[in-house]
């Protein structure tokens, strides 16, 4: 039995044990899609909402804007807007795109009914924040003079072969009626895509070659900016082995097995996970349509990558009821 047959067999066993019925995966090896598998109602070309798996795609787009000279990672975002994003926020003049992409803006994940306020000085600590991405998107759309979904469609999805992907316009007013008005889709959470399409994006992230300096082109990042996305900036709270790059979480498993990863959870419906291993230019994308879907992702990732080591990511993610945005255990 080859390893792909073993992987499919293991997925079936995990689904039977946990009750997770719908799973789709894509395995990447040597920067190519090596295998796909789908169980239940999901298909490898079936788009589903992937929530925060949107963030790395959005981050890639922001780095491209920086490469084009439209935006600067370290310029305070308030300098790009005609009026302050928040009134009476003393830390606002400090917040940059770098802070948003590293989750160090000081903003909570979501604002409260009383408004959005920083809870610490930007850059001084980690706190996962979708709000930071929304602020950055507001700036990006101001500079581009068009919605971010239009930019992603033309400059990410089409050139990367993500034919069944889109940033879906949505109304979050029933979820958070206090969000700023004017955004029709959210670069941090509104992506609908397939495991095949997301694997194509993963392949773009794995286009790193030792000793080869690749300049960027019209759509793709330069080698230097790809490396910057995957460079550790800040530790995730007290989580051993976890830090943050730009848009991606980083997992430190030893020099030869460091990985980048992200997950997405959408209102107890979908649970998705993606991981890339730059040294081998391999990775895996796992979509599930079940609230317990993350509980099977670690074993699937281990088999897909031929690894036996535990993945620190899941010590933070699970159990979901104990997850903390500040990275505390």
Phi, psi and omega in degrees: 000124179284171187292333178288322175295321177298320179297314180296320177298318180294321178298316178299318179296317180296320179296317179297322184286325187258341185090359175288121189253341188235114183220139171224136181225156170224131179254131179250130174224134183051044176059032173222151177288114185266330182195154174225159180205141177220138180230138179083216186276345179282149173232159184292340177250022181263111181289136173224158176289131185244011173052239189287354168295350173294328191300315178298325178294315177298318180299319177302316180297320179295318177298326178293320177298323176294318180297328180276356179082011180278329184221153176240135184300329191246007174275132178307130184299331182298337180289344181267350185252147180290338177213156184302140178295324178230143176271140173059037175252106187297333182272353185304319181296349180267340191285128180239173175299323178301317178298318181296315185286338178261003182057046177235024179293337189092353178281149171290173179299312178227146177289163177259179180297338180274356177119185181254125179222142175291142181254357172199168180294131180306134178089351186270344182199169177262136168204113181306128187215106170295328180300323177298322178291323179295320176298314179298321178296320178302318178293314182301317180292326176296317181289321181282336184061034175199160180296149182294331180294327177294318179296314181297321180300315185277328191249352177236300188296309182294308182293335181267004178074024180268072191290335183248034182242145174201152172269111193274125173301135181209157179251112180262015186296330178285338180271310179219089184293353184266000182296153178297144180274157173113341177269130181266343175211156186246119180297342181274338190213357193258011182286131165249128184205179179244165177296327178295313180296316182292330175295324176297320177294319178301320179298321177298322179290335183269006181279058179246127183231123180302131175078003180241118177267106182264120176289156176287159172245200183300328185243325187268147179287154173291164176304319183297319181284327173299315179298321179297322178299329186255020178261131182295132179245321183205143178288148177276093179052230178257022181281111181295132176085006182235136173215183182236136171267228174246098182091333180250146167278149180241141184236122187257108184243015188114155191306323185271354185228031173286141184226162169244151187200166172201163178225165177218133175230134184234099171044049177062025179248293181256147174227119187229157185208140176221142183215139176232144179240099187301322185300321180259359183053045180234168179179185181208144175238129183231120174247135173229152180246057185203144182298334180263015187300326181295337184292342180255354188289326183297312181295322178297316180296319180298315180291318181298329181261000183059044179244152175248344183292144172297149180258117183305334180308319186280346173289335177270321186285329188239148352291149188299330182289347179254003180296137180235131183295338181270003178080010178282149183276000000 
